[in-house]
Amino acid sequence: MDKIRRLILFTGFLVLLCFSSIIICLPAEAVLRQHHESPGVLRYHVHNSLQDKQGMTWQVVLFTEKQSDVTKYHLRLVGFPGITQFIHPQPLEIITTNGQVLNAVDLLSISSPAPNVGEFDLTDILPILPEKGSLKLSIILQENHDLSLKISESILIEWQWLLTSNK
């Protein structure tokens, strides 16, 4: 009877292990959020909250903007009001895992909705970003504070989904 009980427990453990490994290994799906920009105009965006080296939380939003028949990709960084301030105009450095440095143009060089908001043009950069690995976003803020945010591979996959969903 003790052998049967151990065999049943062992079999149950193996079944549980198999099912849990299937659940854990399922491919991750990117979630593209959508919003109505205006009546009849639906836009997609990827929104993440990330922490910098100092533990400050940043909103990182990649979104599309239609200009005539061209889709533009903008990356908006939003820090905590009253604590962080961007210096405009200043490009955003995007550093890939293999050391390639790309510069995204500052779109708020003329006017900014708030000092804690930066927005950058990723239209030409997004298609050439690697599909694997991670990225580092880097820019100098007011008072010589260095903002450095890591964009993980899962976020990079979401960005690629946004790019392919608009083709």
C-alpha positions in Angstrom: 0.0 0.0 0.0 2.9 2.4 0.8 4.5 1.7 -2.6 1.2 2.5 -4.4 0.8 5.7 -2.5 4.4 6.8 -3.4 3.8 5.8 -7.0 0.7 7.9 -7.1 2.4 10.9 -5.5 5.4 10.5 -7.8 3.1 10.3 -10.9 1.1 13.3 -9.7 4.4 15.3 -9.2 5.5 14.4 -12.8 2.2 15.5 -14.3 2.3 18.7 -12.3 5.9 19.3 -13.4 5.0 18.7 -17.1 2.0 21.1 -17.0 4.0 23.8 -15.1 6.8 23.6 -17.6 4.3 24.0 -20.5 2.8 27.1 -18.8 6.1 28.6 -18.1 7.4 28.1 -21.6 4.5 29.6 -23.5 5.6 32.4 -25.8 5.1 35.9 -24.4 2.6 38.1 -26.2 3.1 41.8 -26.5 0.2 43.9 -25.5 -0.4 46.9 -27.7 -2.8 49.4 -26.2 -5.1 51.4 -28.4 -6.8 54.8 -27.9 -9.0 57.0 -30.0 -7.1 60.0 -31.0 -10.1 61.6 -32.6 -13.5 60.2 -33.8 -12.8 57.4 -36.2 -9.0 57.5 -35.7 -7.5 54.6 -33.6 -3.9 54.7 -32.5 -1.7 52.1 -30.9 1.0 52.6 -28.3 3.3 50.6 -25.9 3.4 52.0 -22.4 5.9 50.9 -19.7 6.9 52.1 -16.3 10.7 51.8 -15.7 13.0 52.7 -12.9 16.3 54.5 -13.4 19.5 53.9 -11.4 18.3 56.2 -8.7 15.0 54.4 -8.3 12.9 57.1 -9.9 10.0 55.8 -12.0 9.6 56.9 -15.6 6.8 56.4 -18.0 8.1 55.2 -21.4 5.5 55.4 -24.2 6.2 54.5 -27.8 3.3 55.7 -30.0 2.4 56.3 -33.6 1.5 59.6 -35.3 0.1 59.8 -38.8 1.4 62.7 -40.9 -0.2 62.5 -44.3 0.3 58.9 -45.4 3.4 58.4 -43.3 3.5 56.8 -39.9 5.9 58.4 -37.4 7.1 56.7 -34.2 7.6 58.9 -31.1 9.1 57.9 -27.8 7.9 59.9 -24.9 9.7 59.9 -21.5 7.9 61.3 -18.5 9.6 61.8 -15.2 8.1 62.9 -11.8 7.0 66.6 -11.9 9.1 69.0 -10.0 12.0 66.5 -9.7 13.1 65.9 -13.3 13.7 68.4 -16.0 14.8 67.9 -19.6 17.2 70.2 -21.4 15.8 71.0 -24.9 17.0 70.5 -27.6 19.0 67.4 -26.9 19.1 64.1 -28.7 18.3 60.8 -26.8 21.1 58.3 -27.0 20.0 54.7 -27.7 22.8 52.2 -27.1 22.4 48.6 -28.3 23.9 45.5 -26.6 26.6 45.4 -29.3 27.6 49.0 -28.6 25.9 50.7 -31.5 24.9 54.3 -30.6 21.9 55.8 -32.3 20.6 59.3 -31.7 16.9 60.2 -31.6 16.0 63.8 -32.4 14.3 65.9 -29.7 10.8 66.7 -30.9 10.1 69.2 -28.0 12.9 71.6 -28.8 10.5 74.5 -29.6 7.9 73.9 -26.9 7.3 71.2 -24.2 4.1 70.4 -22.4 6.0 70.3 -19.1 9.7 70.3 -18.0 9.5 66.7 -17.0 8.5 65.5 -20.5 10.8 64.5 -23.4 9.7 63.3 -26.8 11.9 61.8 -29.5 11.6 60.7 -33.1 12.2 56.9 -33.5 10.8 56.7 -37.0 14.2 55.9 -38.7 15.7 54.1 -35.7 12.9 51.6 -34.8 13.3 49.5 -38.0 17.0 49.0 -37.4 16.9 48.1 -33.7 18.0 44.5 -32.9 15.3 42.0 -32.4 17.2 40.3 -29.5 19.0 41.8 -26.5 18.2 45.0 -24.7 18.8 48.8 -25.1 20.0 51.6 -22.9 18.4 55.0 -23.2 20.6 57.8 -22.0 20.3 61.6 -21.8 21.5 64.4 -19.5 18.9 66.2 -17.5 19.0 69.5 -15.7 21.6 69.9 -13.0 23.8 67.3 -14.8 21.7 64.3 -13.8 22.3 61.4 -16.1 19.1 59.5 -17.0 19.8 55.9 -18.0 16.9 53.5 -18.6 17.2 49.9 -19.6 14.8 48.7 -22.3 14.5 44.9 -21.8 14.1 42.4 -24.6 10.4 41.9 -23.8 9.8 45.7 -24.2 11.9 45.7 -27.4 9.6 42.9 -28.7 6.5 45.0 -28.0 8.1 47.9 -29.9 8.7 45.6 -32.9 5.1 44.5 -32.7 4.0 48.1 -32.9 6.2 48.6 -35.9 4.9 45.6 -37.7 1.2 46.3 -36.8 1.4 49.6 -38.7 2.7 48.2 -42.0 
